[in-house]
Amino acid sequence: MKKIILDTDIGTDVDDALALALAIKSRRDIDLRAVTTVHGDVNLRARIARKMLKISGLEGIPVAAGIAQPLMRDRPILGWVGHEGKGFLTPEDDGLKPCETHAVDLIISEIMSMKNEITLVAIGPLTNLATAIIREPKITENVKEIIVMGGVTRLFNGLNLPHREHNILCDPEAAKIVLSSGAPITMVPLDVTLKVYVERKDLDKISAVKSPLTDAVVSMVEEYLRIVNRDYTWLHDPLALAVSIDPSLVRMMDMKILVETRGEYTTGQTLALTAKPGESAIKMCIDVDTGRFKDFFMSRICANNM
């Protein structure tokens, strides 16, 4: 079983909650060691994660709140729209507090106490991870793997993609620290995540399971679709989580990734270059088997195992 820490900005885009649900439903493959929250109201995010774990009978998994502000503290909190937790959290959940350990300390402790065993799946801005690297540089040598949902290359999927991706744009300085750290990193960019999505018709299958977790998932997705006025939502973060379980779902290429931090219009952009021999490289996902991944996601979420 893979020992995983999920670092997340759960609560805004529903795909974070879907990634956590996928982790919960994949316990034969995953030992979920902790959930850490980042960016914005990290305590509210922690309550959402704690409740998802609680209704799944997994209250023993620690949920740690992390850093709310970008690393340089000179950028706004992006993407906070005020619906976080709506329809899922109730006043009774106010007591669902994060653990006393800070997310950064928990990340360092887990990686250093279980060297080369922890896979960190980062599906939010990279502020927690960058701070952990600054505080304890040796985690880059002792983490088994870091999987980042973030960035966009615009090399393999045409130029009709955004030139910047949200998680990187929220804290480009943090992303620069992480992606240039030399740690073993797999990057799951928009180039592949925009190929995978869940539709309203899929919610009928999930709803039929009739468990507290799947009922919550359906409710959160329906609320999010109402907010964005769409009949589908992309599975950015669940794909990153799935890659930690089955890397064969995607095709990868070794690339050097640079993060722009100074451009007036390009700050937050990721530049993908061919890695030279001997140069530190990142495994960049360049394609995904969309059908197999969708089957993987739906079969796990709809499994009647809780």
Sequence and secondary structure as in RCSB ss.txt:
>XXXX:A:sequence
MKKIILDTDIGTDVDDALALALAIKSRRDIDLRAVTTVHGDVNLRARIARKMLKISGLEGIPVAAGIAQPLMRDR
PILGWVGHEGKGFLTPEDDGLKPCETHAVDLIISEIMSMKNEITLVAIGPLTNLATAIIREPKITENVKEIIVMG
GVTRLFNGLNLPHREHNILCDPEAAKIVLSSGAPITMVPLDVTLKVYVERKDLDKISAVKSPLTDAVVSMVEEYL
RIVNRDYTWLHDPLALAVSIDPSLVRMMDMKILVETRGEYTTGQTLALTAKPGESAIKMCIDVDTGRFKDFFMSR
ICANNM
>XXXX:A:secstr
 EEEEEEE TTSSTHHHHHHHHHHTTTTTEEEEEEEE SS HHHHHHHHHHHHHHTT TTS EEE   S TTS S
   S  S TTTTT  GGGGG    SS HHHHHHHHHHHSTTTEEEEE S SHHHHHHHHH TTHHHH SEEEEE 
    SSS S S SS HHHHH HHHHHHHHTS   EEEE HHHHTT EEEHHHHHHHHTT  HHHHHHHHHHHHHH
HHHT SEEE HHHHHHHHHH GGGEEEEEEEEEE  S TTTTT EEEEE  TTS  EEEEEEE HHHHHHHHHHH
HT    
